[in-house]
Amino acid sequence: MEFSGGKRKKLRLADDQRNACYPHSLQFYLQPPSGNVSLTEFETLAIDRVKLLKSVENLGLSYMKGTEQYQSKLEAELRKLKFSYRESLEDEYEPRRKDHISHFILRLAYCQSEDLRRWFIQQEMDLLRFRFSILPKDKIQSFLKDSHLQFEAISDEEKTVREQDIIASSSTFGGAQLDPESVYKIPFAEALDLFRGRKVYLENGFAYVPHKDIVAIILNEFRTKLSKALALTARSLPAVQSDERLQPLLNHLSHSYTGQDYSTQGNAGKISLDQIDSLSTKSFPPCMRQLHKALRENHHLRHGGRMQYGLFLKGIGLTLEQALQFWKQEFIRGNMDPDKFDKGYSYNIRHSYGKEGKRTDYTPYSCMKIILTNTPGQGDYHGCPFRHSDPELLRQKLQAYKIPPAGISQILDLVKGTHYQVACQKFFEMTHNVDDCGFSLSHPNQFFFESQRILSGGKDIKKDSVQPETPQPRPSVQRSKDSSSTLDSLSSALDMDLEELEDCFSEGSW
């Protein structure tokens, strides 16, 4: 694939050519894309795919996979982001092309660690499962053939002869008949998982798999192929990273936040300093609540904590003048000389508000940035409690927040599965007594504003909400240098993130 700085020229292909390129709404991604892609389109495709996969993850944890609610919400997300999902839709070339290219772009970004690979594979498998579930039955055989899967549907005569054996061997039938269920004859080695569970009929080295069970085998094949492909991609990554146009973007993608930036605009001056203590116990997420408590108790925070908490306060409405007063008062309580504060800290607070240095107006850290960068060390209070706290310590914190035992177990299970943002979302629901908060949590400031909306009557509250107490987090600062002119076409969000980090290293820390 070639990259250019301009816009991509749309190819005008005849209908039969377009159909030949992407004959189905779902793919096994066996061949990498070819052709030209502009840097602008490269970034747009990548960010839309990240948004889609994060939606797949959140929906899979909020709803039972395969249910009508799950299916309808995921279809709505695919439609909104303009990805392919149904065979019957007309003019699907662009959505299918987008699906193809964006998948391979994220391979480059998510091949860089075992955790990233595991997450990427799981979301892609769930997306494939959904698409396969709505694939018309008359299209399944051609999809299997195009995906190089030697799964052949047996004839009605063969099915009749073996019907009772197949029903008796499969766990998906409760005495029901096979009609109109398709049955696939596949090599025994391809159905080992079903065989281990004694859930498939075997004969002469072949497994006879009903349609309801075939998806498990297809997903296993997909997982195997994608896992190998990511390992190969990781090996060849140095050659791609040598392209200075792409390296910052690829490094950014796996940590990317694609939602609202929660800058101060519109919120400045909306809170007073004497409200902060009260707000911290009502509407702060655990990461910020812990930072606030540590600041009040120790009258000091290290750089990581000051950056994470200071930008959060900026985002909820603290003005520059209020921020200077807030931090100065607290540090002086810790016996710091006022002149030392003015000389060593005031400049950096002003810098974070865009009043010094390059005048970059920094935005609050997203959950992904907090989780994936600048891990807290001994004596630090920044970071994400769900990601960086010891499980037993986290349990104690949740108990202090008056989370019921069943809720604590739920949250700890999500943490064990590395679903840190979903764990925080569950915490939000429990402390605000709502069954479904109605959003996917991705930002500490989002937690705050949604909490304020509920507490001010924006949603029905079932009963008096539980009030929690302390946590333990960590910040974020680390990224490649901006590749200036070659990345001019990338979005301002990416430019801002890179510029923030360059500023942080060049201008000094507060």
N, C-alpha and C positions, 0 to 999 in steps of 0.2 A: 504494500500500500504506500502511495506517495502522499506527502503532505505539502500543502501550499498555503500562502498567506491570504489569498483571495477567496471569493465565494466559489462554491462548487457549481459548475455548469450542469444543469439537469439534463440527463440523457433522455432522448425521446426514443423509446423502444416500442416495437410492435407488440400487440397483446400477447402473441405466442412467445416472444422473446422474454417478456416480463414474467410470464407464468413459468417459463423454463428456469429462470434464475431462482425463483422462490416458489416452488409448487405448493407449499403447505404453510399454514399459519404457525407451525412450530418446527423447530430445527434441532438437529444433533450437532450442528456447528462443526462439520467434518472438514470443511475447507475454509481457510482464511479469506477475507474479502480482498478484492483487487480493485485497482482504479485510483483516482485522486480524491483526497479528502482535505478540505481546508482546515486550518487550525481552529477556526471559529466553530465549524461544524463538529470537529473532533471533540472539542470541549462540551458542546451542547449535547451531543449524543451520549457522552460519558456521564454527564450530570443527570440526564433523564434516566439513564439505566440505574444509577445509584439510587435515585428517588424511587424507582420501581421496585428494586430489590429490598429497600428498607420498608416499603409498604407491604411487600410479600412477607417479610419477617414479622412486622407488627400485626398484620391480619392473622397470621398463623398462630400467634400467641394469644390473640384476643378472641378468636373464634375457632370452633372445631373445623379442621380442614375438610373440605368436601360438602359442608352444609350449604344450604341455599343462601344464607346470609354471607358466608365467606365467599362463595362463588360470585354473588352479585357485586359485592364490594371490590373484589379483585378485578372483575371485568370493568367496573367503572373506572378503576385506576388505570388500567391498560388503555381504555378509551380516552381518558383525560390526557395521558402522556403520549398518545398516538402511536402505540405499539400494536403489532398484529395480535389477534386473538381468535378470530372466527374464520372458517374456510369460506363461508358463503358471502362474505363482504366483497364488494366490487373495488377495483383499483387498490389492491393491497400491496402493490410493489414497494411504495415508499415506506410504509410501516414495517414491512418484512426486511427491507434493506436496513432500516434503522435498527431493527432487532439484531440482525446479523453483525453489523459493524460494531455496535455498542457492546455486544457480548465480548468480542475480541479485544476491544479497548480495555475493558475491565479485567480481562485476563492479565494484561500487562501490569495493571495496578494492584491486583489482588493475588499475584503469585509470589509476593515478596516475603511472606512468612507463613508458618503453618496455621496460625489463627485466622489470618486473612483468607487463606485457601479454603479452610474448613467452612467459614461463613459463606463465602462465595458459592461453593459447591452446593451447600444446603439450600440457599435461596433459589439458585438456578434449577435445582431438582424440584422444588415446590412449584416453581413457575411452569416447568414442563408438565408436572402432574396435572395442574389445572388445565393447561391447554389440551392435553391428551384427553381429559375427561369430557371436553366439549367437542372433540373431533368427531365428525359424522362417521358412522360405522362403515359407510361405503368408501371412505377415504383412508381407513386405517391400514389396509394392506399395502396401498401404494406408499404411504408414509414409512412403513416398516422396510419396504424395499429400497426406498430412497435413502434411508438411514443405514443401509447395509446390515439389516437385522434379518437373519434367515428364519423368520417366524411365518409359517404358512398356515392359513386357516384350512381346516379339514372340511371335506365335503359333508353334506347332510347325511349321506349313507354311512360314512365312517363314524359320524357323531352318534347316529342311532345305534350302531353296533356296540359302541363303548360307553353309551350314556350313563348306565348305572354305575360302572366302575369310576367314571369321572366324577359323578355326583358324590359317591361314597368317599372319594379321596380328597375332595376339595372342601375347605372350611367355609366357602362363600355360599353354599347351598344348604338350606335346611329342609331337604326333602323335595325341593322345587325341581322343575324340569329345566332342561338346558335351553329349549327353544324360547326365544330366538337368539339365545346366547351363542356367540362365535367361540370356537375352540381352536387353539393353535398348537401345532405339532412342532416342537422345538428340540434341539439337541439336549440331552440330559444334562450336560455340563453347564448349560445356560440357566438351569433351574435348580441349582444346588440349594439355595435358600429355602425354596418351597419344599424340596426333598428333605432337608434337615428337619423341617417342621412337620413332616408327613402330611403335606397339604396338596399333593399332586399325584396323578396317576402316571405310572411309568410302564412302557412296553417297548421291548427291542431297542433299547438305547435312546428312546425319545420320551419326552414329557408331554402330556396332553393338558394344556393349560387353558382354563376358561378365560373369557375376556376380562372378567372382574379381577383376575389374578395377574394378568399379563403386564399390567402397569408396574408392578413391583420389579419384574424382570427388566423391563425397559429402563426404569430408573436406575437399576443396578448397573446396567450396561453404560448408561449415560454417566453415572458417577465414576466408573472405572476409566472411561475414555477422557473425561474432563480432568480427573486427577492426574493422569499421565501427561495430558497436554499442559497443565499448569506447571508440572515439574520440568518439562522441556522448555517452557516459556521462561521459567526462573533461570535456567542455565544460559539462555541467550539474552537475558535482560541487560547485561552490561553493554552490549552493542546498541540496544535501543536507548539506554540512558546516556550514551555518548552524544546523542542529539540534544543539544542544549535547549531546543524549542520544547521538547516533550518532557524532559526530566522533572522540572518543577510541577507540571500538571500531574504526572503519574504519582509523584510523591504526595501531592495534595489530595488526590482522589480518594484514597483509602481512608483518609482522615476527614473527608469533606463533610461539611454541613450545608444543606441545600435549602434551608428554610429562611424565615425572617431574621434579619441581623440584630434586631432589638437595640438599635442605636438610640441615643437620647431623644431624637427628634420627637416632639409632641409630648414627651414625658417630663422634660426638664422642669424642676421646681414643684412637681406634684406631691412630693413627700417632704416632710420636715425632719430634722435630726432627732427630735424627741419621739418620732414615730418608729424609728428603726428597731428598737428593742422589742416593741410590741409586734411589729410586722415579722420579725425573725421567728417568733414562735407560732405565728399563724400562717404565713404564706411563703416563707423561704424554703427552697428545696434542701434536703439534708446536707449537701455539700456546702452551701452558703451558710446554713444555720450553724454548722460546726465551725466555720471560719469566724463567724460573728462571736460565738461563745469563746473561742480561743483568744480572739482580740480583746474581748472584755476582761478575760481572766489574766492574760499575760501582758496586756497593753503593748503588744508588738506582734507582728507577723513577718515571716521571711518573705523574700522577693516573690516566690511563686504564689504564696497566699495573698499578698498585696495586689498582685496583678489580677488574679482570678476574682477576688472579692471586690476590688476597686472598680473593675469594669462592670461587674454585675450591678453594683450600687449606681454607677453611672447610667446603666440601662434602665433601671426602675425609676430614675428621675432625679438623682442627686446632682445638683449643679456643681460647677468647678469650685465656686466659693464655699459651698456646703462641704464638698469633699476635703478641701484644704482644712477647714475648721474641724471636721470629724476626725481626720487622721491626726492632726496636730494635738487636739485635746487628749486623744487616747494615748499617744506616744509620750506626752508630757506626764500623764499619770504613771507611766513606767519610768519616771525620773530622767527622761531625756531632756536635755537643755533645749529651750525654744529656738535658739540660734542654730544649733546643730540640725534641728528638723528643717528650718528654713533653708539651710545650705545644702543639706544632703537628701531631702525628700520632696520639697515643694516643686522643684523643677520637674521631677519625674511624674508627679501628679498632673501638672500642667501639660506635660508631654503626652500623657495618655488621653487628655482631652483635646489634643490637636492644637495646642497653643504654643508649642515649642518644637524645635527640630524641623522635621519635614512637614509639620502641620498635619500629620496623619490622624484622622479622627477614629481612634480605635473602637472596635465594637466588642461587646461581651463575648466570652468564650462559649461555644456550643458544647453539648454533652460529648460529642465525638472528640473534640479537641481536648477536653478535660480528661477523658478516658484514655486517649491514645498517646498523649505527649507529657513530658516532664513528670515522671513518676515521683511521688513524694518520698522523702527520706526521713530519717530520724529527726524529730523536732519540727517536721512540716505538718501543716493542717490542710493543705490544698488537695485537689484531686477529687475522685468520686468515691464515696464511702462504699458503694456497692462493688466497685472494681478494686479498690485498694485496701479495704479493711480486712483483717483476719475474720473468718466466718464467725468465730465465737465472740469476738469483739463486736461485730455487726449485730449479732443476736442480742447482745446486751444493750446496744444502742436502740434497737427496735423495741425492746422491752421498756426502756426508759421513755420512748415515744408513745407508750401505751398501745402498741399494736398487739392485738390478740394472738395467742399461740398459733392458731390455724393460719392467720395472716402471715406471721413470721415464717412459718414453714413454707408457705407459698412463695414468699419473697426470696428465701434462701434457696429454694429449688430453681428459681429463675436465675439467681446469681451463679449457682453451680453450673447452669447451662450457658453461662456467659451472656445472658440477656440483661445487661445492667440497666439500660434505659427503660426496659419494660418493667424491671423490678422497681425502679423509681416511680414509674407510672402507677403501678399497683399500690405503692406506698401513698401516692397522691389520692387514689380512690378510697383507700382505707381511712386516711386522716381527714378526708372531706365527706365521707359517707355517701359516695355515689357508686352505683353499680358499674357504670361505664362512663368514663370521663369524656368520651366522644372525640378525643384527639390522640395523636401519636406524639409522645413526649420526646423532644429532641434538643431542648435548650433550657437551662436554669431559669432564664427570664420568662420563658413560656410558662413554666411551673408557677412563677409568681403571679403573672397576669391572669392566668386561668383560675388560680386560687382566689384572687381578689374579685374576679367576676362571679364566682360561686358565692363567696361570702357577702357580696353586695346584692345578692338576689338574682344573679344571672342564670342560675339553675336551681332546680328543686333540691333541697337538702333533706334527707330522710329523717335526721335527728341531729342533736348537738354533735358537732364534729370533734373527733379525738384530737387533743393537742399534744404533739410530740416534744422532743427535747435536744439531743446533740448528735453529731456525726463526724466523719473524718475523711477529707478529700485530697485533691491535688491539681496543678495548673496545666499550662501549656505554652511552650515556646521552643520551637525548633523547626527549621525548614530550609530548603535550598535557596540559594540566592536567585533573585529575579533575573530572568534572561532578557531583560529590557525589550529591545525593539522586536525581537522575534516573537515575543508573546503579547505584542500590543493588541492583537486581535482577540485575546482572551478576555473573559468577563472582568468587570471591575471588582467583583467579589474575590476572584483569585488574585488579581493584582494587589488588592488591599491586604490579603493574608500574607503574601510574600513581602510586601513593603513593611508590614508590622514587624516581621521577624528580623528583617535587615535593620530596621530602626532600633529594635531592642538590643541588638548586638553592637551597633555602632555608636548609639547615644549614651549607653550606660544604663545600669539598673537602679531602680529605686527600692 
